[in-house]
Amino acid sequence: MVEEKKKILLAPLDPVHDVGLKMIRRALDEAGYETNLLPPDLPPEEIVKNMIAYKPDYTLIGRTLGYDVETVLSRLVDLADASGLRPKMKMVVGGMPIKPELAAELGFDAGFGPGTTPEEVVAYIEGRLEAEQHTKVLRQKPKIAEGFSYRFVNEEIGRLCSEIADEALAWASERTSPGIERSQIRREMFSLQRRGDSAGVEKLRREYAALCDSFIKPFYDLGQTVGKTRLLSESELAALNEYAAEAASRLVPRRVRHSKERPLVFTQYGTGCPFMDVAHIKVVEAWGADGVIHFDPSWGARHEGLLEGHITHEEDGSPITPENLALIKHSLMPWTLWQVRAHRGLNTPETVVLAGEMKADLTKVNMVYGSLGAGTDPERLVVDGTEALRLAAEYGLPYDVVTNEELCGVPAYKAFAGMLIVATMGIKLGGRPILKPLFCYSPEVLINGQMSDNYVDFNAAKLMALRSIIDAPVWPGEPVGFMTHTSDRIQASATTMLHACLASSLDAVAVTISSSDEAFSGGPISAASRVDTLRAVTEGMRFFGKAKIQPTEKAEEFARGITEGIQKVLQQVKARGSFVSALYEGLLGNKEDGVYPGRAGRQTVRTRST
Amino acid sequence: MRSLRIGFAGTAKNTGKTTTLSALMDSFLEDGWRLGLTSIGYDGENLDNVTGLPKPRIYVQPGVLVATSTRCVEASSAKLRLVRETDINTSLGPVIIGKVEEPGLVVLAGPSYSKGLESVLLLFEEEGVRVSFIDGAFGRIAPMNVADGLVLCTGAARDRRVSVIAEEARGVERILKLNSWSGSPDAVLPQGSLIGEYPDEGLLPVRLPPRGAVLVEGAVSPAALNLFLSSHRELLDGGTVVFENPVSLIAGGAAAENERLIRQFHSVKFCVLKRLELFGVTVNPFYPERGRVEGTFEARYIDAVKLLDVFRRNLETLVLDVKREGIGALYQQVLAYLRNWEPQACRQLYRKCTS
């Protein structure tokens, strides 16, 4: 609401292009301001005459720059000052290629370049926007998992999930593991660190080391590096801080979405080196990503214990350590959502502790995928995963439950049954799970032909099925369309964009996209390829806006099949009477599907009484 | 205590404002003066915002007070200690006053309009600054009306035709030499009366007193001034037309035309309420020329000797090419002005500098 009606004079200095100012005028009119749009291409003297007569609070000038146009603009500013107008009137210039530096040089109070929205100009006039960092202030951190009741629409499936979850939670509550014990020690270490008790921290560190395996233990006992890692040097850290600060100071993010607030767009990082990770994060932040997901090395899931310190890794995956995560957190723009994955290995509860302590926004937990598709013993991961779900609820961290086992060949309905069991366990523990089915050209569809005509119907069917079961957020993963990529970056960008737009059309809360070279890079991915897909998705979102992609009637048929399949699997699991046994026995995915129970952490679970 | 406020006004970009300012500042610093530095635009950057060509940087020594925006502080290599915050905003953040603690390069974006500049200069003076340096931007001159005097910087970047830029500089010189006037005007032409193609009849007084004193407020366009003078010639003959300050006639690139009108209407006396001293004119043979690749520019030069020669033949004021001849003559010119300007405040330092 406008308390005192400000007067805005809009002057297109450009002989032809005044569309931008017309759009801004409309936004200002709608916001309740008094506006006066002058005819295009008036000489500076005539504009100043109008300023004197109209007495505006703001004058907005629109002009595309060419050589010598800046002279005209500076004359206008000069005449306004010499006419005594400037103390009571702010002058703003917008157009190509206006930057804040050029606006300052020309004598304007603010300058808006290409991509500025009318809403941003209104926000500036209303004082909601710092002139020097307008988009930074305007962007707020979005909330991803709010606005859902988590109530089952399909009562039968809800009943089955609830009963299975109750059994699993009761079973897990009587058990513990080295992973849980390390998470408790790590949590206590943070607590002692906050109190400045370094001797206490060191004592706990020794206890922690005793719970690590032979791969991790030498790091704590002997100070030896592990695998292909090394510590970042002081000068590298100083350079990183300098780089991150400078990049942040210059970062003016683009907007990926056009007219919708969702889906939030996530990208993944995990180059191995925290420095490179920060560089990649800065690139995707600048090109409009809403969130980033931390990828750790594959060995991080297989070994008991996490490392400490600022550690860089020669290969893919950046080690999860308190210091590395703090470094990443420090580099993030205030609006960027940050997910630290904890879903699949022997350090699952501790990773949630680290995510919570480091103020991450999201984590990831799925005991079914982790134990069938990622090599962790089902019994161990159900125990650890349950603790992780409890910790996530305690830290207030939403988490996604991803069905990566689809990539191994597990049919969607079977993977979704597992996802719904884990989500129900999380809901019962007070958490906010996000369902994450894959938008992928999976082995299931390759064999059975659900995508022989199009990629729309079966992907849409997944969301339609889940929505018919439960009112919960859905975030297609991960990354969407990845299995349709080729080494052609244009093709990869196009298919990523189309999958993301399908997620938007289906009102998903978020979508994860890859770079255009992620499938075929054969090593580190390039920053430019990240821009490829973000630009492509931006164009796609602009093209579709709120318009829908219309699936064929096959989608409903697929959705019914998935829902029926989920129900049958849940009935089998319920009949088995043990969630853990169901995992071992392949009810949620078996060797024929392409998965088998993992072995990492086998026989490490103990009952709490012992 | 009031400082001497020196503005460096250019007729265009790339005319040598920053080079001249830096050289003169160094001379004052060597002699122990306490200096303040700001800009009405954006200065000290590596590359020109329009042409992309390298630009002169501004190196500052410890003790100098700098008024610049917060984002420019981050971009400066000189270490500044925050002395004062201001409520003046720029597109690069609020303006702060900082004292240089460790020498280095500084990027400047200070207040871009007169009132803001006046506030900053007063803060400088509260902090003991004795000479304030104001870097200009493009051909903008209006904020310089709060200065005591100007160094006019011009050259081939404004126009490659030496006669044209010399004529313009001559016009500025004559306007700056208009006498000051004080008293009660018989009629006042409010702001906006003489802007544009025609005088604003609605703002003009119903009757002008014959041979009286007419005060013109605000900026003046040559076309409107010409029509006003012509249509009221009989009444104005023998009278006085008073402008607020010389920049009212120069702002908007109108110096040469307005000055021609002043000469043409020689039966009218033209004055200003507040004068601005012209310390000197610097000339720069450099100009940027469009490159073969769209959007690129290349450095070019006109004949520097001819440039100096034409200017010296046409202007009464000191003319120099700072890169070829150094800053000494201009420094002496300013010191000579200081000797008479504020003897109480500057006598001691002046003696030190000239001994």
Contacts between the chains, C-beta under 8 A, distances in Angstrom:
chain1	res1	chain2	res2	distance
A	43	B	196	7.7
A	44	B	252	6.3
A	45	B	195	5.2
A	45	B	196	4.3
A	45	B	197	7.5
A	45	B	221	4.9
A	45	B	252	6.8
A	46	B	196	5.5
A	46	B	197	7.9
A	48	B	192	7.6
A	48	B	195	5.5
A	48	B	196	7.8
A	48	B	219	7.0
A	49	B	192	5.8
A	49	B	195	5.2
A	49	B	196	5.0
A	49	B	200	7.1
A	52	B	191	5.7
A	52	B	192	3.6
A	52	B	195	7.2
A	52	B	218	7.8
A	53	B	192	7.0
A	65	B	50	7.5
A	67	B	50	6.8
A	67	B	51	7.9
A	67	B	290	7.0
A	70	B	13	7.5
A	70	B	50	5.9
A	70	B	138	6.4
A	71	B	12	6.7
A	71	B	138	6.3
A	71	B	139	6.3
A	71	B	253	7.5
A	74	B	137	6.9
A	74	B	138	3.8
A	74	B	139	6.0
A	74	B	140	4.9
A	75	B	139	7.0
A	75	B	140	8.0
A	75	B	251	7.6
A	75	B	252	4.6
A	75	B	253	5.5
A	76	B	252	8.0
A	77	B	112	7.2
A	77	B	113	7.9
A	77	B	140	6.4
A	77	B	142	7.7
A	78	B	139	7.4
A	78	B	140	4.6
A	78	B	141	6.2
A	78	B	142	4.4
A	78	B	219	8.0
A	78	B	251	4.4
A	78	B	252	5.7
A	79	B	142	7.4
A	79	B	195	7.2
A	79	B	219	4.9
A	79	B	251	5.4
A	79	B	252	4.4
A	80	B	142	8.0
A	81	B	113	4.8
A	81	B	114	5.6
A	81	B	140	8.0
A	81	B	142	3.6
A	81	B	143	6.1
A	81	B	251	7.2
A	82	B	142	4.2
A	82	B	145	7.5
A	82	B	218	6.4
A	82	B	219	3.8
A	82	B	247	5.6
A	82	B	248	5.5
A	82	B	251	3.8
A	82	B	252	7.4
A	83	B	191	5.1
A	83	B	192	6.6
A	83	B	195	6.8
A	83	B	218	4.0
A	83	B	219	4.7
A	84	B	191	5.5
A	84	B	217	7.2
A	84	B	218	5.7
A	85	B	191	7.8
A	86	B	113	3.8
A	86	B	114	6.8
A	86	B	115	6.7
A	87	B	113	7.3
A	87	B	115	4.5
A	99	B	49	7.1
A	100	B	71	7.5
A	100	B	91	4.2
A	100	B	92	5.2
A	101	B	42	5.2
A	101	B	45	6.7
A	101	B	49	5.6
A	101	B	91	7.8
A	101	B	92	6.7
A	101	B	109	7.6
A	102	B	42	7.5
A	102	B	49	4.6
A	102	B	50	7.5
A	103	B	91	4.0
A	104	B	41	6.3
A	104	B	42	4.2
A	104	B	69	7.2
A	104	B	90	5.1
A	104	B	91	4.9
A	104	B	92	5.2
A	104	B	109	4.2
A	104	B	112	6.8
A	105	B	41	4.2
A	105	B	42	3.9
A	105	B	43	8.0
A	105	B	49	5.8
A	105	B	109	7.9
A	105	B	137	5.2
A	105	B	138	6.9
A	106	B	41	7.2
A	106	B	137	7.2
A	106	B	138	6.7
A	107	B	40	6.6
A	107	B	41	6.4
A	107	B	112	3.9
A	107	B	113	6.8
A	107	B	137	6.5
A	107	B	138	8.0
A	107	B	140	5.6
A	107	B	143	7.9
A	108	B	91	6.3
A	108	B	112	7.3
A	109	B	89	6.5
A	109	B	90	7.0
A	109	B	91	6.4
A	109	B	112	7.5
A	110	B	91	4.8
A	111	B	91	5.0
A	130	B	93	7.4
A	131	B	89	5.9
A	131	B	90	7.2
A	131	B	91	5.3
A	131	B	92	7.9
A	131	B	93	7.2
A	132	B	69	7.3
A	132	B	70	7.4
A	132	B	71	5.4
A	132	B	90	7.8
A	132	B	91	6.5
A	132	B	92	5.2
A	132	B	93	4.1
A	133	B	93	8.0
A	249	B	71	7.0
A	249	B	74	5.9
